[in-house]
Amino acid sequence: MEYKDYYQTLGIEKNASADDIKKAYRKLVRKYHPDVSKASDAESKTKELNEAYDVLGDAEKRSAYDELGRGHRHGQPFQPPPEWGSAYDFGGGGGAEDFFSDLFANAGRRGQRGGGAQFKMRGDDAHASIAIPLRDAYHGASRTITLRAPERDAQGRVAMRERSLSVSIPTGVVPGQQLRLAGQGHPGVNGGAAGDLFLEIQLQPDPRYRVEGRDVYENVPVAPWEAALGAQIDVPTPSGQVQVTVPAGSQSGRKLRLKGRGIPGHPAGDLYLILDLVLPPAKDDRARALYQQMAREMAFNPRAGIGA
């Protein structure tokens, strides 16, 4: 028979701890499980992993395996010494050769009948994103999303299916924050619990608003006389309409800070209103006449401060 290096199969060192062996097995069997992997050798690879773990995951079997295989390499011809076998009876029933043959060939089948290799495994976590309007970050909301995700049927087979989930958007979420939906990730193996679904919050694009952390920046159009003379104006914001004072002599680009009116939190962000000076169009004779009068009487040169 050929010697099988179970440590090589699991990708671990010979001095690996029991916990290291278990972690390596769980990682690889999840990767190659036929219900999950699309690899052509997934089934045979899983059998090899089960066989290796059935031996190395049992302290007594591992000790016997280490002693018998000392000095051998994977794939080399192997013949156990004749004095072996009597002290280790795992169901082979015969001498040393029967014992080691059983150790190699039947370990995986014993695991499938309920041995240690077939423990439950939690499914992997899944990740997705959800885009919300800015008002949802201010007030919270309930949203229904449709995901295409793996599900396991009654026969244990995994297939991609569409499913709808109700998601509660809490007040005060910010871009990049993740919402955890317990048990909505990838299905588990052998009856194990499903993983979790993590939804990353994104904001829908809005030309009026820019968000930095919990601070919100809003462009507010103002007329030339409002900026020049000052005014009280009503401004719609994500948290509702507010009345603000435009100071006299304001220029386009001036920022007005409304403390605590950004995205709610501890502390809440601020809302910055950025004044955007908008000129009325000269679309008729009267409007053009007014502009001509201003040009004559105000003698204003907006480029006076620009050097040569």
C-alpha positions as CSV (number, residue, x, y, z in Angstrom):
1,M,0.0,0.0,0.0
2,E,1.0,3.7,-0.4
3,Y,1.7,5.9,2.6
4,K,-0.8,8.8,2.9
5,D,0.5,11.9,4.6
6,Y,-2.6,13.2,6.4
7,Y,-0.7,16.3,7.6
8,Q,0.0,17.2,4.0
9,T,-3.6,16.6,3.1
10,L,-4.7,19.1,5.7
11,G,-1.8,21.5,5.0
12,I,-0.4,21.5,8.6
13,E,2.8,20.7,10.4
14,K,3.3,17.4,12.2
15,N,3.4,19.2,15.5
16,A,0.1,20.9,14.9
17,S,-2.2,21.1,18.0
18,A,-5.6,19.5,18.0
19,D,-7.2,22.9,17.6
20,D,-5.0,23.7,14.6
21,I,-6.0,20.4,13.0
22,K,-9.7,21.1,13.5
23,K,-9.4,24.6,12.1
24,A,-7.5,23.4,9.0
25,Y,-10.1,20.7,8.4
26,R,-13.1,23.0,8.8
27,K,-11.5,25.6,6.4
28,L,-10.8,23.0,3.7
29,V,-13.9,20.9,3.9
30,R,-16.0,24.1,3.7
31,K,-14.0,25.0,0.6
32,Y,-14.4,21.7,-1.2
33,H,-17.8,20.5,0.1
34,P,-19.7,19.2,-3.0
35,D,-22.7,21.2,-2.1
36,V,-20.7,24.4,-2.3
37,S,-17.6,23.9,-4.5
38,K,-17.8,23.8,-8.3
39,A,-14.4,22.0,-8.6
40,S,-14.6,18.7,-10.5
41,D,-12.7,16.9,-7.8
42,A,-14.7,18.3,-4.9
43,E,-16.2,15.0,-3.8
44,S,-12.9,13.1,-3.8
45,K,-11.2,15.9,-2.1
46,T,-13.8,16.0,0.6
47,K,-13.4,12.3,1.2
48,E,-9.6,12.7,1.5
49,L,-10.1,15.5,4.1
50,N,-12.7,13.4,6.1
51,E,-10.3,10.5,6.1
52,A,-7.4,12.6,7.3
53,Y,-9.4,14.3,10.0
54,D,-10.9,11.0,11.2
55,V,-7.4,9.9,12.0
56,L,-5.6,13.1,13.1
57,G,-8.7,14.3,15.0
58,D,-8.6,11.3,17.3
59,A,-5.6,11.4,19.8
60,E,-5.2,7.6,19.9
61,K,-5.5,7.1,16.2
62,R,-3.1,10.0,15.6
63,S,-0.5,8.5,18.0
64,A,-0.7,5.1,16.2
65,Y,-0.5,6.8,12.8
66,D,2.5,8.9,13.8
67,E,4.4,5.8,15.1
68,L,3.6,3.6,12.1
69,G,4.4,6.3,9.5
70,R,7.6,7.6,11.0
71,G,10.2,8.3,8.3
72,H,7.7,7.8,5.4
73,R,6.6,10.2,2.7
74,H,3.4,10.7,0.9
75,G,3.0,8.1,-1.9
76,Q,5.9,5.9,-0.9
77,P,5.3,2.1,-0.7
78,F,4.4,1.2,2.9
79,Q,4.2,-2.0,4.8
80,P,3.5,-1.9,8.6
81,P,5.7,-4.0,10.8
82,P,4.3,-7.4,11.8
83,E,4.3,-6.6,15.5
84,W,1.7,-3.8,15.1
85,G,-2.0,-4.2,15.2
86,S,-2.8,-6.0,18.5
87,A,-2.7,-2.9,20.6
88,Y,-4.9,-0.8,18.3
89,D,-8.2,-2.3,17.4
90,F,-10.4,0.2,15.5
91,G,-12.6,-2.4,13.9
92,G,-10.2,-3.8,11.3
93,G,-10.3,-7.2,13.0
94,G,-7.0,-8.6,11.7
95,G,-3.3,-8.1,12.0
96,A,-1.2,-5.0,11.4
97,E,-1.8,-4.9,7.7
98,D,-5.6,-5.2,8.2
99,F,-5.5,-2.5,10.8
100,F,-3.6,0.1,8.8
101,S,-5.6,-0.7,5.7
102,D,-8.7,0.0,7.7
103,L,-7.2,3.1,9.1
104,F,-6.5,4.4,5.6
105,A,-9.5,3.1,3.6
106,N,-12.4,3.2,6.0
107,A,-11.8,6.3,8.1
108,G,-13.9,8.5,5.8
109,R,-16.8,6.0,5.7
110,R,-16.9,5.7,9.5
111,G,-17.1,9.6,9.6
112,Q,-20.1,9.5,7.3
113,R,-21.9,7.1,9.6
114,G,-21.7,9.7,12.3
115,G,-18.1,9.8,13.4
116,G,-16.2,12.8,14.6
117,A,-15.5,14.3,11.1
118,Q,-19.2,15.0,10.5
119,F,-19.7,17.8,13.1
120,K,-22.0,20.7,12.3
121,M,-20.4,23.7,10.7
122,R,-21.7,27.3,10.7
123,G,-22.2,28.8,7.3
124,D,-20.0,31.7,6.0
125,D,-21.1,35.3,6.4
126,A,-22.4,37.1,3.4
127,H,-21.9,40.7,2.4
128,A,-24.0,43.1,0.4
129,S,-24.8,46.8,0.2
130,I,-28.0,48.9,0.4
131,A,-28.4,52.4,-1.0
132,I,-30.7,54.7,1.0
133,P,-31.8,58.3,0.6
134,L,-30.3,60.8,3.1
135,R,-33.7,61.2,4.9
136,D,-33.5,57.6,6.0
137,A,-30.3,58.2,7.8
138,Y,-32.1,61.1,9.7
139,H,-35.4,59.4,10.5
140,G,-34.8,55.6,10.1
141,A,-36.9,53.5,7.8
142,S,-38.0,50.0,6.9
143,R,-37.0,48.7,3.5
144,T,-37.6,45.4,1.7
145,I,-34.6,44.1,-0.4
146,T,-34.3,41.3,-2.8
147,L,-31.2,39.2,-2.7
148,R,-29.9,36.3,-4.8
149,A,-28.4,34.0,-2.2
150,P,-27.6,30.3,-1.6
151,E,-30.2,28.3,0.2
152,R,-30.3,24.6,1.2
153,D,-33.4,22.5,0.4
154,A,-34.9,19.6,2.3
155,Q,-32.4,17.2,0.7
156,G,-29.4,19.3,1.8
157,R,-28.6,20.6,-1.7
158,V,-27.6,24.2,-2.1
159,A,-28.9,26.4,-4.9
160,M,-29.1,30.1,-5.7
161,R,-32.5,31.5,-5.1
162,E,-34.0,35.0,-4.8
163,R,-35.5,36.0,-1.5
164,S,-36.9,39.1,0.0
165,L,-35.8,40.5,3.4
166,S,-37.3,43.2,5.5
167,V,-34.5,45.5,6.7
168,S,-34.9,48.0,9.5
169,I,-32.7,51.1,8.9
170,P,-31.9,52.7,12.3
171,T,-31.8,56.4,12.8
172,G,-28.3,57.8,12.6
173,V,-26.6,55.4,10.2
174,V,-23.7,56.7,8.2
175,P,-22.1,55.6,4.9
176,G,-19.9,52.6,5.3
177,Q,-21.7,51.4,8.4
178,Q,-22.7,47.7,8.4
179,L,-26.0,46.3,9.5
180,R,-26.0,42.7,10.7
181,L,-28.9,40.3,9.9
182,A,-28.3,37.2,12.0
183,G,-28.8,33.9,10.2
184,Q,-29.3,35.4,6.8
185,G,-25.9,34.4,5.4
186,H,-24.7,31.2,3.7
187,P,-26.3,28.0,4.9
188,G,-24.5,25.7,7.3
189,V,-23.2,22.2,6.7
190,N,-24.6,19.1,8.4
191,G,-27.3,21.1,10.1
192,G,-25.0,23.8,11.3
193,A,-26.4,27.4,11.8
194,A,-26.4,29.7,8.8
195,G,-24.0,32.6,8.7
196,D,-24.9,36.3,9.1
197,L,-25.6,38.8,6.3
198,F,-23.8,42.2,6.6
199,L,-25.3,45.1,4.7
200,E,-23.1,48.1,4.1
201,I,-24.9,51.4,4.1
202,Q,-24.5,53.6,1.0
203,L,-26.3,56.9,0.3
204,Q,-28.1,57.5,-2.9
205,P,-26.6,60.4,-5.0
206,D,-28.2,63.7,-4.4
207,P,-27.0,66.9,-6.1
208,R,-28.1,69.1,-3.2
209,Y,-26.2,67.2,-0.4
210,R,-22.7,66.1,0.4
211,V,-22.0,64.0,3.5
212,E,-18.7,63.8,5.4
213,G,-19.1,61.6,8.5
214,R,-22.1,62.9,10.2
215,D,-21.8,66.4,8.8
216,V,-24.0,67.4,5.9
217,Y,-23.4,70.1,3.3
218,E,-26.3,71.6,1.4
219,N,-26.3,74.1,-1.5
220,V,-28.8,76.9,-1.0
221,P,-29.6,79.2,-3.9
222,V,-30.0,82.9,-3.0
223,A,-30.9,86.0,-5.0
224,P,-28.4,88.9,-5.4
225,W,-30.5,91.2,-3.2
226,E,-30.8,88.5,-0.5
227,A,-27.0,88.2,-0.4
228,A,-26.3,91.9,-0.6
229,L,-29.0,93.2,1.8
230,G,-29.5,90.2,4.0
231,A,-32.7,88.2,4.4
232,Q,-34.7,85.6,6.3
233,I,-35.2,82.6,4.0
234,D,-36.9,79.2,4.4
235,V,-34.7,76.2,3.6
236,P,-35.8,72.6,3.2
237,T,-33.4,70.3,5.0
238,P,-33.3,66.5,5.6
239,S,-34.7,67.1,9.1
240,G,-37.4,69.5,8.0
241,Q,-37.8,73.1,6.9
242,V,-35.8,75.7,8.8
243,Q,-35.7,79.5,8.7
244,V,-32.2,80.9,8.5
245,T,-30.7,84.4,8.3
246,V,-28.5,85.3,5.3
247,P,-26.1,88.0,6.6
248,A,-25.9,91.2,4.5
249,G,-23.0,91.3,2.2
250,S,-22.8,87.5,1.8
251,Q,-20.9,86.1,-1.2
252,S,-21.5,82.9,-3.1
253,G,-19.8,80.0,-1.3
254,R,-20.3,81.4,2.2
255,K,-21.1,78.6,4.7
256,L,-23.8,79.0,7.4
257,R,-23.4,76.4,10.2
258,L,-26.5,74.8,11.8
259,K,-25.2,73.0,14.9
260,G,-26.6,69.5,15.5
261,R,-28.7,69.4,12.4
262,G,-26.5,66.9,10.6
263,I,-27.0,63.1,10.8
264,P,-28.2,62.2,14.3
265,G,-25.8,60.5,16.7
266,H,-23.8,61.0,19.8
267,P,-22.9,63.6,19.1
268,A,-25.0,64.6,16.1
269,G,-23.3,66.1,13.1
270,D,-23.7,69.7,11.8
271,L,-25.5,71.0,8.7
272,Y,-23.6,73.5,6.6
273,L,-25.6,75.7,4.2
274,I,-23.5,76.8,1.3
275,L,-24.8,80.0,-0.3
276,D,-25.1,79.8,-4.1
277,L,-25.7,83.2,-5.7
278,V,-28.1,82.9,-8.6
279,L,-28.7,85.8,-11.0
280,P,-32.1,86.4,-12.5
281,P,-32.0,85.9,-16.3
282,A,-32.1,89.0,-18.6
283,K,-34.9,87.5,-20.6
284,D,-37.0,90.6,-21.4
285,D,-36.6,94.3,-22.0
286,R,-37.3,95.3,-18.5
287,A,-34.8,92.9,-17.0
288,R,-32.2,94.0,-19.4
289,A,-32.9,97.6,-18.6
290,L,-32.4,97.0,-14.9
291,Y,-29.1,95.3,-15.5
292,Q,-28.0,98.3,-17.7
293,Q,-29.0,100.7,-15.0
294,M,-27.0,98.8,-12.4
295,A,-24.0,98.8,-14.8
296,R,-24.2,102.6,-15.2
297,E,-24.9,103.6,-11.6
298,M,-23.0,101.1,-9.5
299,A,-19.7,101.3,-11.3
300,F,-18.9,97.8,-9.9
301,N,-15.8,96.0,-11.3
302,P,-15.7,92.4,-9.9
303,R,-12.1,91.9,-11.2
304,A,-10.7,95.0,-9.5
305,G,-8.7,92.9,-7.1
306,I,-7.1,90.7,-9.7
307,G,-3.5,91.6,-10.3
308,A,-1.9,91.6,-13.8
